C-alpha cells in the first residue's frame, strides 16, 4: 500500500466513523446540526475526486473542499464549547468561578454535554485529505 492510498483509507475511515458518531447522537435535531453532515458529504466528494484523478484543477477543488471542512470543524468546536458554557449557568457555583475557569470547564466538558473534540474528527480527515493531495499518484 502506498502512503497516498493509506491516507485516503484513513480519510474514508474518518468519514464513516464521524457519520456513525453523528447518527448515534441523533445529530439532526436542528438545522445547525446538519453542518457536520454537509461537511462529511464534502469530504466524501473530495475523497472520490482525489482517488479518481489528479489533475491540477481536481487538486484545487479537493483542497478547497478540505479547507471548507476545516472551517466547519472549527465552527463546530466553537459551537460545542459555547453550548457547554451556556449550560454552566445551571450550576449554582458557576458565578463564583473565574471566566478562565468557566471557559476551561466548557472546553473540557466539565459542564454541558456537547463533546468539543468531536468536530475535530472532521478536521483530522480534512487534514489527511490535504496531505494526500500533496502526494502524486504512481505513474503520474
VOKE-672662 format. One line per 10 residues: number of its first residue (from 1); their letters; for each residue z, y, x of N, C-alpha, C, O, CB. Coordinates in steps of 0.05 Angstrom, whole numbers. Each point is the difference from the previous one (the first is absolute). Glycine has a CB too. Example, Ala and Ser with C-alpha at 12.3 -4.5 7.8 and 13.67 -1.06 7.14 Angstrom:
1	AS	156 -114 264 0 24 -18 0 24 18 13 0 21 12 -23 -59 | -39 44 31 1 24 16 14 22 -15 4 22 10 -47 -35 14 $
***
This chain:
1	XXXXXXXXXX	0 -23 17 0 23 -17 0 25 18 15 1 19 10 -26 -57 | -42 44 32 -1 24 15 22 19 -9 10 -2 -22 -60 -3 28 | 57 24 11 20 20 -8 -8 15 -26 17 5 -17 -4 0 65 | -38 1 -50 -10 14 -24 5 -16 -25 9 10 -21 -44 13 48 | 28 -49 -26 4 -18 -23 29 -3 -6 8 0 -24 -50 -25 35 | 59 24 10 29 -2 -4 11 25 -14 16 -3 -18 -13 -26 58 | -13 52 -32 9 25 -13 -9 1 -29 15 8 -18 -16 15 62 | -24 -31 -49 -9 0 -28 15 -20 -17 6 5 -23 -51 7 40 | 53 -35 -5 16 -19 -15 28 12 -7 10 -4 -21 -34 -34 45 | 35 52 -5 26 13 -5 -2 21 -22 18 3 -16 -5 -11 64 $
11	XXXXXXXXXX	-35 23 -48 -5 19 -22 -1 -14 -27 12 9 -19 -37 21 51 | 10 -52 -33 -2 -15 -24 27 -11 -10 6 1 -23 -53 -14 36 | 63 3 6 27 -10 -7 17 23 -10 15 -3 -19 -19 -33 54 | 2 60 -22 15 23 -9 -8 9 -28 18 7 -16 -14 7 63 | -29 -15 -53 -10 7 -27 12 -19 -21 10 8 -20 -53 11 40 | 41 -45 -14 10 -20 -19 30 3 -3 11 -1 -22 -48 -30 34 | 51 34 10 30 3 0 8 24 -16 19 -1 -16 -16 -22 59 | -15 46 -38 7 24 -14 -6 -2 -30 15 9 -17 -24 18 59 | -14 -40 -48 -7 -4 -28 20 -17 -15 7 5 -22 -55 0 35 | 57 -27 1 20 -17 -13 26 15 -4 13 -2 -21 -35 -38 43 $
21	XXXXXXXXXX	30 55 -1 25 16 -3 -2 19 -23 19 3 -16 -11 -7 65 | -30 18 -52 -4 19 -22 1 -15 -27 12 10 -19 -39 20 49 | 15 -53 -31 0 -15 -25 28 -10 -6 9 1 -23 -56 -15 31 | 61 4 12 28 -10 -5 18 22 -10 18 -4 -16 -25 -31 51 | 2 60 -25 16 23 -8 -10 13 -26 12 19 -9 -1 -12 57 | -33 -18 -59 -12 12 -24 -5 30 4 8 17 -15 15 -52 -14 | -37 40 51 -4 27 9 -25 12 -14 -20 5 13 41 -16 32 | -18 14 -71 -22 11 -16 11 15 -25 -14 3 -20 -16 -40 37 | 55 45 -16 13 12 -23 -8 29 -5 0 9 -23 38 -40 32 | -46 45 12 -7 28 -3 -27 5 15 -7 -16 17 56 30 -21 $
31	XXXXXXXXXX	-63 7 -2 -25 5 14 2 2 30 -17 -10 14 3 34 -55 | 36 -12 51 3 2 29 4 -27 13 -6 -3 24 26 48 -30 | -11 -65 -9 3 -27 11 -26 -14 4 -1 -22 12 45 20 -34 | -66 14 13 -27 -12 5 -11 9 26 -21 -11 9 13 9 -58 | 20 21 62 -10 10 26 -1 -23 21 -21 -3 12 40 48 -22 | 2 -61 13 -3 -22 20 -21 -21 -8 -12 -12 18 60 20 -6 | -51 -12 -38 -21 -19 -8 -28 11 8 -17 -15 10 46 0 -49 | -32 41 36 -26 13 8 -3 -2 30 -22 -5 10 25 36 -49 | 19 -27 54 -1 -2 29 -7 -28 8 -16 -4 19 50 40 -15 | -24 -56 -17 -7 -28 6 -30 -5 -5 -13 -14 15 60 -1 -26 $
41	XXXXXXXXXX	-57 26 -11 -28 -3 -6 -17 13 23 -20 -12 9 30 13 -59 | -2 23 58 -14 13 22 1 -16 26 -20 -3 14 30 47 -35 | 13 -56 27 3 -17 23 -18 -24 -2 -13 -8 20 60 23 -14 | -48 -27 -30 -18 -23 -4 -29 7 4 -15 -15 13 49 -4 -44 | -42 41 21 -28 9 3 -6 5 30 -20 -9 10 20 30 -56 | 19 -8 59 -4 6 29 -1 -25 16 -16 -3 19 39 46 -25 | -6 -62 -1 1 -26 14 -27 -14 -2 -11 -10 19 60 6 -27 | -60 2 -16 -25 -13 -5 -23 15 15 -17 -13 13 33 -3 -58 | -16 42 44 -20 16 14 1 -6 30 -21 -3 13 24 39 -48 | 21 -36 46 3 -4 29 -8 -28 8 -12 -5 21 48 39 -20 $
51	XXXXXXXXXX	-28 -53 -18 -7 -28 7 -30 -5 -3 -11 -17 15 56 3 -31 | -58 28 -2 -29 -5 -5 -18 15 19 -22 -9 6 34 2 -53 | -3 30 57 -19 16 16 15 17 20 24 2 0 -56 -2 -37 | 17 12 55 12 16 20 -16 25 7 2 10 22 19 -51 -4 | -38 50 -36 -16 24 5 19 24 3 22 0 -10 -62 -19 -15 | 31 39 40 17 24 3 9 12 -27 22 10 -3 -45 -1 46 | 5 -9 -62 6 11 -27 22 -17 -13 18 11 -12 -65 7 8 | 44 -44 6 20 -18 -12 27 4 13 20 0 -14 -56 -33 3 | 36 35 37 26 5 14 13 26 -9 24 1 -2 -42 -27 42 | 2 46 -44 11 26 -9 12 -4 -28 22 10 -5 -56 15 32 $
61	XXXXXXXXXX	20 -38 -45 11 -5 -27 26 -16 1 19 7 -13 -66 -6 -6 | 48 -22 36 24 -16 3 23 17 10 22 -2 -11 -51 -39 20 | 24 57 10 21 17 12 10 21 -20 24 5 -1 -44 -13 47 | 2 19 -61 9 20 -20 17 -14 -21 20 11 -9 -62 17 17 | 33 -51 -17 16 -15 -20 27 -7 11 20 2 -14 -62 -21 -6 | 44 11 45 25 -7 12 18 24 2 24 -2 -4 -46 -34 30 | 11 59 -20 16 25 1 10 8 -27 22 10 -3 -49 5 42 | 11 -19 -60 9 6 -27 24 -18 -7 19 9 -12 -66 4 -2 | 45 -38 22 22 -19 -5 25 8 15 22 -2 -10 -55 -35 2 | 29 47 33 23 9 15 14 24 -14 25 1 -1 -48 -16 44 $
71	XXXXXXXXXX	7 33 -54 12 22 -15 14 -10 -25 22 10 -6 -58 21 23 | 24 -50 -31 13 -11 -24 27 -14 8 19 2 -15 -64 -8 -7 | 45 -7 45 24 -13 9 22 20 6 23 -3 -7 -51 -34 26 | 21 59 -5 19 21 6 11 12 -26 24 5 -2 -47 5 45 | 6 -6 -63 8 10 -25 19 -20 -14 20 9 -12 -63 17 7 | 38 -51 7 17 -20 -11 28 -1 12 20 -2 -14 -61 -25 5 | 42 30 35 26 1 14 15 25 -10 24 -2 -7 -42 -22 48 | 5 47 -42 12 24 -10 10 -3 -29 23 7 -6 -53 20 36 | 14 -39 -47 8 -3 -28 24 -19 -2 18 5 -16 -66 3 2 | 48 -30 28 22 -19 -1 26 13 9 21 -4 -12 -53 -34 19 $
81	XXXXXXXXXX	30 53 15 25 13 10 9 21 -20 24 3 -5 -39 -11 53 | -4 23 -59 8 21 -20 13 -12 -25 19 10 -10 -57 17 27 | 27 -50 -26 11 -13 -24 29 -9 7 18 3 -16 -64 -18 1 | 49 3 38 27 -9 8 19 24 3 23 -2 -8 -43 -37 32 | 10 61 -13 17 24 3 9 10 -28 23 7 -4 -48 5 46 | 7 -12 -61 7 8 -27 20 -19 -13 17 9 -15 -62 10 11 | 44 -44 11 19 -20 -11 28 5 11 20 -8 -11 -57 -25 6 | 38 46 28 27 6 12 17 17 -17 25 -2 2 -46 -2 42 | 10 20 -61 15 17 -18 19 -16 -19 19 11 -10 -56 23 12 | 30 -59 -6 17 -17 -17 25 -11 15 18 -11 -13 -59 -2 -13 $
91	XXXXXXXXXX	42 18 52 23 -8 16 20 23 0 -7 22 8 -21 -53 21 | 53 26 -38 20 22 -1 5 13 27 8 23 1 13 -47 -39 | -24 9 60 6 11 26 -24 15 12 2 12 22 29 -50 -15 | -54 38 -21 -25 11 11 3 30 8 -9 7 22 -16 -39 -51 | 37 48 13 2 28 6 17 6 24 -3 21 13 -3 -12 -61 | 24 -27 55 17 3 23 -14 -7 27 12 4 21 27 -13 -51 | -62 -3 28 -14 -8 24 -18 22 11 -9 17 -15 9 -64 -1 | -3 47 42 -18 21 12 -29 -7 -8 -6 -23 -6 38 30 45 | -49 14 -39 -28 -5 -7 -13 -21 18 -16 -17 -9 13 64 -7 | 10 -47 41 -12 -19 19 9 -29 -8 -17 -18 1 17 53 36 $
101	XXXXXXXXXX	25 -38 -44 10 -26 -9 -13 -8 -26 -7 -24 -4 51 32 27 | -48 11 -41 -13 -7 -26 -28 -10 5 -8 -21 -11 35 56 -12 | -42 -21 40 -28 -9 6 0 -26 15 -18 -17 -5 3 64 6 | 34 -52 16 2 -25 14 5 -23 -19 -13 -21 1 31 45 40 | 0 -20 -60 6 -20 -20 -25 -6 -17 -6 -23 -7 54 38 5 | -63 6 -5 -25 -3 -15 -21 -16 16 -14 -17 -11 24 60 -14 | -12 -37 51 -19 -14 17 7 -29 4 -18 -17 1 9 60 22 | 35 -49 -20 9 -27 5 6 -16 -26 10 -22 2 8 38 41 | -25 -4 -66 4 -12 -26 30 -7 -5 6 -19 -15 -53 0 18 | 64 35 9 29 -2 -7 5 10 -28 20 -7 -12 -8 12 61 $
111	XXXXXXXXXX	-30 13 -58 0 8 -28 -28 -4 -11 -19 2 15 56 33 -7 | -39 -40 -33 -26 -5 -12 -10 -28 5 12 -16 15 -22 64 -9 | -13 -54 -19 -10 -27 2 -29 -2 11 -12 -21 1 42 9 -38 | -41 36 44 -28 0 10 0 -7 30 13 14 15 -26 21 -51 | -2 -55 43 0 -8 29 -18 19 16 -25 -2 -2 33 -46 -11 | 3 65 29 -16 20 15 -20 -12 20 -20 13 5 58 17 -11 | -32 -53 16 -18 -11 20 -23 -17 -12 -19 -8 14 57 8 17 | -36 -6 -57 -21 -16 -13 -28 13 3 -19 -14 5 53 -3 -37 | -36 44 28 -26 12 3 -11 -2 29 -23 3 5 35 28 -42 | 7 -36 55 -8 -4 28 -19 -24 4 -15 -1 20 58 22 -7 $
121	XXXXXXXXXX	-42 -40 -31 -18 -23 1 -29 10 -1 -18 -11 13 52 -19 -34 | -39 50 4 -26 12 -2 -9 13 26 -22 -3 9 29 10 -58 | 12 8 61 -6 13 25 -6 -20 22 -18 4 16 48 35 -30 | -15 -60 15 -4 -21 20 -28 -12 -3 -14 -3 20 63 -7 -19 | -57 4 -25 -26 -12 -4 -22 20 7 -21 -7 12 39 -23 -48 | -14 56 29 -20 20 6 -3 4 30 -22 3 10 33 20 -53 | 12 -23 57 -1 3 29 -14 -24 14 -15 3 19 57 25 -21 | -36 -52 -8 -14 -24 10 -30 2 -5 -16 -8 17 58 -19 -25 | -49 37 -15 -29 3 -6 -13 21 19 -22 -5 10 32 -7 -58 | 4 34 53 -10 19 19 -3 -12 28 -20 5 13 42 32 -40 $
131	XXXXXXXXXX	-3 -52 35 -1 -14 26 -24 -19 1 -15 -1 20 65 6 -15 | -53 -20 -26 -23 -19 -1 -26 14 1 -20 -11 10 48 -21 -37 | -29 56 16 -25 15 0 -8 10 28 -23 9 3 33 5 -50 | 8 -15 66 -7 8 27 -10 -23 17 -10 4 22 45 31 -26 | -34 -59 -6 -9 -24 14 -28 -7 -9 -4 -4 -24 52 -13 30 | -66 16 12 -28 -7 -7 -2 -29 -8 14 -18 10 -31 52 21 | 0 -39 -51 -6 -28 -8 -14 -14 22 -17 12 14 14 2 -62 | 8 -39 52 -14 -15 21 -30 0 -6 -9 -4 -22 49 -26 28 | -56 36 15 -29 1 -3 -11 27 -10 -23 2 -5 25 -50 -4 | 16 68 7 -9 26 -10 7 21 21 -6 24 -5 12 -38 -43 $
***
